[in-house]
Structures are given as C-alpha cells and as structure tokens.
Amino acid sequence: SSRPEAGRAPHAGAPRLKLQLLSDLHLETEPFEPVPAPGAELLVLAGDIDATWAGFDRFAGWPVPVIYVAGNHEFDGRELGAAWAELRTRTAALGWTLLERERLVLADGAGRRVRFVGSVRWCDFDLLGEPRRAAAMRAGDYFLRLMGATVGGRPFDAAAMREQALACREWLLAELA
C-alpha cells in the first residue's frame, strides 16, 4: 500500500504540511475560542463555522494561511447567489482563501506541491439508497424551510440542494480523476 501505517511517517518524497483543521464549530450558538495549533502551517476551516459569519472575526490575523470551505449553515437565511459573492468578499477581507469547486496548490517547506480541493458537501439525500430518497427529501424539505435560504428567489428546497450536491460531486470527481 502507498499509504503510511498509523504512527509512521510517509515516504521521504511525500509533501508535508502540518494542518490545523476545524469544522462544525457553529460559533453562532456554541462557545469556542480558537487557538493556533503549535507547529501548524495552515488552518483549514471546513464548514459550518458560523451561520451569522460574525465568528469569522475570531480568526482575523491568524498566524498562518487560512483555507475556508463553506458548510450548508453558512447560507442560513440567505439567497445563495448573493451569499456566495458576499462570502467571497468577507473571506478575502480576512485574508482567507475560499474554495468552492476550486483547487489551491501550495508548496511545503521543501518546495513539493500539495493540492487542496474544496466544495460544499450539500446533501444528495441518497444515504439510505435511491428507494428511500423521496422520504429523505421530504424530511430535508422540513429542515430546509427552517434554514430559510433561497436560490433565484425561490426556497432552497431538497430538490435544489440535491442539484447542488450532484454538481459539486461531479466537479470533485473530475478534479480528482
């Protein structure tokens, strides 16, 4: 196998970046004060950080570069099209790199390239299989009404979310091929 065993270092030529990974913080409701991880070379904020975006300020001036991939809750109560533009502006002002169906290639300390790919992981409602998709989408519609997001002036419902999920999956599969 080309994967290193647990506790063993990867082969000598493998790129190495020390990451700090934070996800599902839900700072709009949960108490959490982020602290830079000792030795981290990059912070990855991987979705559902703060539905209000106010908590993003806790990461202003972070001592290492920040990659951000939005989660579904970053769109609560927002119009998706406008929210993407506003989110890109907000994260750029913080000095972050927002990845949405995008890649970023960085170099480690030895100059070896490390590729990051990012996209929201919208729900496709297929966890229980195609026969149960309709039931899952009905349940999803209930929670999406609470989420209150819109797309193109229409409610962001389960069908719209599935459409986004399939597009993101298609992009990711092509990117990783």
C-alpha positions in Angstrom: 0.0 0.0 0.0 1.2 3.5 -0.7 -0.5 4.8 2.5 1.7 5.1 5.6 0.7 3.0 8.5 -0.6 4.8 11.6 2.3 6.3 13.5 4.7 6.0 10.6 6.0 8.9 8.6 5.1 9.0 4.8 7.9 8.2 2.4 10.7 10.7 2.2 9.5 12.3 -1.1 5.9 12.9 0.1 4.8 16.5 0.6 4.3 17.5 4.2 2.3 20.4 5.6 1.1 20.5 9.2 -2.6 21.4 9.2 -4.9 22.6 11.9 -8.4 21.5 10.9 -11.6 23.0 12.4 -15.1 22.1 11.3 -18.7 22.3 12.6 -17.9 24.9 15.2 -21.3 26.6 15.0 -20.0 29.7 16.7 -23.4 31.4 16.4 -24.6 29.1 19.3 -21.5 27.3 20.7 -18.8 28.8 23.0 -15.3 28.3 21.5 -12.2 30.4 21.4 -9.8 29.2 18.7 -6.2 29.0 19.4 -3.5 28.4 16.8 -2.1 24.8 16.9 1.6 24.7 17.7 3.6 24.0 14.6 0.6 24.3 12.2 1.5 25.7 8.8 -2.1 26.1 7.6 -5.5 26.4 9.1 -8.4 24.7 7.2 -11.9 25.9 8.2 -14.1 23.1 6.9 -17.7 24.3 7.0 -20.4 25.3 9.5 -18.1 27.7 11.3 -20.7 30.4 12.0 -24.1 30.8 10.3 -24.1 34.6 11.1 -20.4 35.0 9.9 -19.7 37.1 13.0 -17.5 34.5 14.5 -15.2 34.6 11.5 -13.6 37.6 13.2 -12.1 35.2 15.8 -9.7 34.0 13.0 -8.7 37.5 11.8 -5.0 37.9 11.8 -4.4 34.2 12.1 -0.7 33.5 12.1 -0.8 31.0 9.2 -2.7 31.0 5.9 -6.4 30.0 6.1 -8.3 27.9 3.6 -12.0 28.0 4.1 -14.7 25.7 2.6 -18.3 26.8 3.4 -20.8 24.5 5.0 -24.5 24.4 4.5 -25.3 26.6 7.5 -23.2 29.5 6.2 -26.2 30.1 3.9 -29.0 30.0 6.6 -31.5 32.8 5.8 -29.6 33.9 2.7 -30.0 34.0 -1.1 -27.4 31.6 -2.3 -26.2 33.6 -5.3 -25.8 36.8 -3.3 -24.3 34.9 -0.4 -21.5 33.4 -2.4 -20.4 36.9 -3.6 -20.7 38.3 -0.1 -18.9 35.3 1.4 -16.0 35.7 -1.1 -15.7 39.4 -0.2 -15.9 38.7 3.5 -13.3 35.9 3.5 -10.9 37.9 1.2 -11.1 40.8 3.6 -9.9 38.4 6.3 -7.1 37.2 4.1 -8.6 33.7 3.7 -8.7 31.6 0.6 -12.3 30.4 -0.1 -12.5 27.2 -2.1 -15.8 26.5 -3.8 -15.4 24.0 -6.6 -11.8 25.2 -6.7 -8.3 23.9 -6.1 -5.4 25.5 -4.5 -1.8 24.3 -4.9 0.7 25.2 -2.2 4.3 24.2 -1.6 5.6 22.6 1.5 8.9 23.6 3.1 10.9 21.6 0.6 9.0 23.1 -2.4 6.8 20.0 -3.0 3.3 20.7 -4.3 0.3 20.0 -2.1 -3.2 20.2 -3.8 -6.3 21.2 -1.8 -9.7 20.9 -3.3 -12.8 22.3 -1.8 -16.6 22.3 -2.3 -19.7 22.5 0.0 -20.9 19.0 0.7 -24.6 19.5 0.1 -26.8 16.6 0.9 -27.9 14.4 -2.1 -30.4 12.5 0.1 -29.0 9.2 -1.1 -27.6 7.9 2.2 -30.4 5.4 2.6 -30.3 4.5 -1.1 -32.4 5.5 -4.1 -35.6 3.7 -2.8 -35.6 5.9 0.3 -34.6 9.2 -1.4 -38.1 10.6 -1.7 -38.7 10.1 2.1 -35.3 11.6 2.9 -36.1 14.6 0.7 -39.5 15.2 2.4 -37.7 15.3 5.8 -35.0 17.5 4.2 -37.6 20.0 3.0 -38.8 20.4 6.6 -35.4 21.4 7.8 -34.6 23.5 4.7 -37.7 25.6 5.4 -36.2 26.3 8.9 -32.9 27.1 7.2 -34.7 29.8 5.2 -32.3 30.0 2.3 -33.4 30.9 -1.2 -31.9 30.4 -4.7 -33.1 32.5 -7.6 -35.8 34.0 -5.3 -37.3 30.5 -4.6 -37.0 28.5 -1.5 -33.8 26.4 -1.3 -35.6 23.1 -1.1 -34.4 19.5 -1.1 -34.6 19.3 -4.9 -32.4 22.4 -5.2 -30.0 21.1 -2.6 -29.7 17.8 -4.4 -29.0 19.6 -7.6 -26.2 21.5 -5.9 -24.9 18.3 -4.3 -24.7 16.4 -7.6 -22.9 19.4 -9.3 -20.4 19.6 -6.5 -19.8 15.8 -6.6 -19.4 15.9 -10.4 -16.8 18.6 -10.1 -15.0 16.8 -7.3 -14.9 13.5 -9.2 -13.5 15.3 -12.3 -10.9 17.2 -10.2 -9.7 14.0 -8.5 -9.6 11.9 -11.7 
